[in-house]
Amino acid sequence: MRSILLLASSALFAIPLPPLQAQRPSDVARWERQARNVTIIRDDWGIAHVYGKTDANAVFGMEFAQAEDDFNRIETNYLNSLGRLAEAEGESALYSDLRQRLFIDPDSLRAEYGRSPLWLRHLMDAFADGLNYFLYKHPDVKPRVITHFEPWMALSFTEGSIGGDIERINPRDLQALYGSGPGTRNGDEEELELDPSGSNGVAIAPRLAANRHALLWINPHTSFYFRSELQMVSDEGLNAYGAVTWGQFFIYQGFNSTAGWMHTSSGVDNIDEFLDTRRQTSRRITLPFKTDTGMARKTFTVSYTQHGPVIRKEGDRFVSISLMKSHVNALIQSYSRTKARDMAAFRQIMELHTNSSNNTVFADASGNIAYFHSNYIPRRDTSFDWTRPVDGSNVRTAYRGVLSFDETPNVVNPASGWVYNSNNWPWSAAGEGSSPKRESFPRYVETGMEESARGYHALRVLAGKTDWTMASLTSAAFDSYLPAFERMIPPLLAAYDQAPWDTMKAKLAEPIAALRGWDYRWGAESVPTSLAVFWGERIGRRVSRDARAAGISVMQYIATSRAAPAELLGSLADAVDALSADFGTWETPWGDINRFQRINDDIAPHFDDSKPSIPVPFTASVWGSLAAFGARSYPNTKKWYGTSGNSFVAVVEFGDSVRAQAITAGGESGNPQSPHFNDEAERYASGRLRDVYFYRSQLAGHTEREYHP
């Protein structure tokens, strides 16, 4: 059904909330009481260490501290999670808002909040109070839309990954079904994803460590500035440090005094689509959106089947979708694991089965290490192909619960002495002989068809090594080897050697010589890295469709000599031309191209070749670089600027006390005037992690400011 468009003034649809300067006295008094129970210490990197008498006090303080650093990112995250982005950005965001609102209903979340355990409601209350107190104390901060936060809002944003499960739904499909226009995909499927989202996690058992203590490597690959770095401490046993997604009130990836956890994006197939011939129910969803003359709103009549919302049509049948949507349990699991003291406690929390999109690499002070596969996998009839929509009317496709822990490809304390994940399959998680066997599990637990480039790299730096230290684990994680090119370039060289002498072969003689002598390692001074990346990008775009049709990666497609010689050589000629046109010569070192720059805190960043930037030697993860930097040029630039990849990075050692080092892309503050806006950039680019001040005594001599909110 077509949507109904209603136009009106912005005042007609404004949320009736009290002005910020006229908050209820009872609210202000409650906020001030909580603030007195909170101490925030900013260290010499601007990182907030939040101390509270209770867990709720710590939540109140950490939300206040996050808002001090970057309120815009907090509000934007909730505009996205609540399906209200169009109120700030206009009609272009309507269908992403509609996608959220298919699952996120404010009245339902209020009811879920009311049914939540009392302790969790206290935390959600503190979350809202901390943000509202910040706005009360900072009347100069002007929210784009949300002038008042409510406790139930925390339930709208419980997944926390860079791309939540809901984002698997294509807004253009919703536009084609519920709106006007074809909702075309504009050829997006033909794009080569140069920096797939994901992360690296490594855990080393004590027997392989020089100090006989377990080690953990934490290396999420997200968009830059997606999470803040902070510590939360209370007198009720909370003491967690790490990366927090803006606006959430739990450490997403990090550690406490005796245990640590690192999430990586999973290849599990745990979202189900169903084909149905009829819609069973409908619901009207009205979405406000910003216009040049005020506010307008659009009403959609959306359809649901017994399986979930209808998201598109295939022929004469509707496609509905089912995914994990247990908001309360997801929030309980996310928060509770930050207080888990050891593997037994962490494992017990996993019985909630709500960590759907993530694998987890774990280590604790008792010497345990583990790889945990996705924590939410529906149990299915394996006679169906669950990678495609299945018949929703067939009783054998009905929901039958989830796989248990023992039915999932997990690895606990393997004989190899290490575990890792780099968004690759679990069949190499602990090396040969210690990893799960693919044939022992149903196909849907993992969609990967082959080992990834980063997987090959991780196996190379981990297998057979001993006497690990924090320094050597960091060095391994910044190892410069690029396994994709070691597999892809030999077919290029063979194509060149077999080609008849002509103008193109003469043109490529020197570039081929440079690649022939390359050791397949990135470096700021490396010309072959520039050549290889420019060539890899172009040949990848040429063959990506055929590689997908073959069910293999671009790397594997080229490595097995499936690409035509003309495609290989033509792509190199194009790369040489592009380098020469943009930089004056194809012999341009990689660091002259690949740059880190932070000019402002816009969520859609702006870059400028005329302004200062620094070289970054590592590359996109698609080439197998463990240290990842997803960069490209922009319409107004020749240089490539990064926006994703290594973000928060940490190495942790669990002994009688915990030791850690970390780095954050750019800096902690979103304020360009702050000394902590870009003070970590040089360390970030060189992989020089700084010491983490985990214990309060370590803050002596490293305290910039101590205050109550």
Secondary structure, DSSP 8 states (H G I E B T S, - for coil): ---EEEE--GGGG------GGG--HHHHHHHHHHHHTEEEEEETT--EEEEESSHHHHHHHHHHHHHHHHHHHHHHHHHHHTT-THHHH-GGGHHHHHHHHTT--HHHHHHHHHHS-HHHHHHHHHHHHHHHHHHHH-TT---SS-SS--GGGGGGS-S-SSS-GGGGS-HHHHHHHHSSS----TTGGGS--SS-SEEEEEEE-GGGBTTS-EEEEEEEEEETTSEEEEEEEETTS-EEEEEEETT-SS-SEEE-SSEEEEEEE------EEEEESS--EEEEEEEEEEETTEEEEEEEEEEEETTEEEEEEETTEEEEEE----HHHHHHHHHHGGG--SHHHHHHHGGG----SEEEEEEETTS-EEEE--S--B---TTS-TTS-EETT-GGGS---B--GGGS--EES-TTSEEEESSS-GGGTT-TTTS--GGGS-GGG----S--HHHHHHHHHHTT--SB-HHHHHHHHT--B-HHHHHHHHHHHHHHHHS--SHHHHHTHHHHHHHHT--SB--TT-HHHHHHHHHHHHHHHHHHHHHHHHTS-HHHHHHTT-S-HHHHHHHHHHHHHHHHHHHSSS---HHHHEEE------SS----TTS--EE-----GGGT-SS-EEEE--TT-SSEEEEEEE-EEEEEEESSSEEEEEEESS-S---TTSTTSSTTHHHHHHT--EE---SGGGGTT-EEEEE--
